[in-house]
Amino acid sequence: MSSNLAGSASSIHEPTGFAAIYRYIAAAIWAIISLVKTIILTLSAAKDLDTLPRDAREQVEAGLHRYAMTGQGDVKALQGRDGFRLRIGNYRVIFDEDAATILAIYIGRRDTTTYKRS
């Protein structure tokens, strides 16, 4: 009798075929999605982005998305104030972030007043 119970227990196994592949893919997609940060632009940052030439705007958007998805980019902590600077070519994004969100505060060309704006 105990051999039947052991046989029953050994027949319980992980799903195979399509169900196993689906679970694996779903877990992988969830892992990727959970790492992506949400990008929020302040009203002034949105206006800054709108005033950029189209090619520069696309470059900045691509740089922000890359940073939000991978954490890669030329980022440095600001000195003398809270926040960070993301360098994208000749443009800078001043932002703050937490575990799930990037808050863009300023977007523009680097000049002597870039980091002084509040």
N, C-alpha and C positions, 0 to 999 in steps of 0.2 A: 504494500500500500504506500509505503514511503517512497518507492521508486516512481509511482505515478505523480506524486506531489512534486518531486524533484524534476520530473519531465515537464510538468506544467510550468514550473517556475522558469525553467530554461527556455521555454518557448516565448517568454516575454522579452522583447528586444526593441531597440530603437527603430523608428520607421526607416524604410528603405525606399529607393526609387524617387518619385516625384516629391513625396511628402518630406523626405530628408533634405532634398535639394532646396525646396521651398523654405524650410525652416532655416537652413544655413544662409541662404540669400537674404531672408528677412532679418536675421540677426546681424549680418554684415551691413545691410543698409541702415538699420537702426544705430549701429555703432558709428557709422559715418555721419548720419544726421545729428546725433547727439553731440558731435564735436564742432559743428558749424555754429558760429556766433551770429546773432542777429545784428544787422547794421542799422543804426538809427542816426539820422541827420537832424541837427538842430535847424531851426528855420533859417538862421544866418548861414549855416553850412550848406543847406540846400540852395540858397540864393547864390552862394559862392560857386557851387558846382554848376549851376545854370549859366553863369556868366563866362565860364571857360569855353575856349574854342572846342569844337566837337571832338577833334582827335585827342586833345588834352583831357577832356571830360571822360572819354572812353578809357584812356590810360589810367586815370585816377580810379574810375569805377572798377576796372579789372584788378588794380592793385589792392583796393579795399576788399574785394571779393576773395582774392587770393589769401590775404591775411586772415579774413574771417574763416575761411575753410581750412587753411593749413597752418596758420600761425607764422608763416614765412613772410619776410619783408624786412626792409631797413628801418627798424624801430629802435628808438632811444627814449629813455625817460627824460622828461623835461627837468631842468634845474631851476630851483626857485619857485616852482609851482607844481601842482598835481597834474598828472596827465602824461601823454606820450606824443611822440612825433613819428609819423610814417612818411618816409621819403619815397616819392614816386617820380623819378626823373627830376625835372626842375620844380616839381610841385610838392607841397607838404600838406599833410592832414594832421591837424592837432586833434587828439581824441582822448577819451577816457574809456576804460573798459572794466568789466567784471567777468565772472565765469561764463556768462551767456550772452553778453551784449557789448557792442562797440558803439560808443556815442561820439560821432564826429562833431567837433565844435567849430573848426575853421578849415577851409580848403583854399589854397592859393599858392602863388609863386613865392619862393623864398626871397625875402628881402630883410632889411634891418628891423622892420617892425612886425614881422610875422609872429613872433612869439610874445609880443607885448600886448596884442589885442585881447580884450577880455570878453 
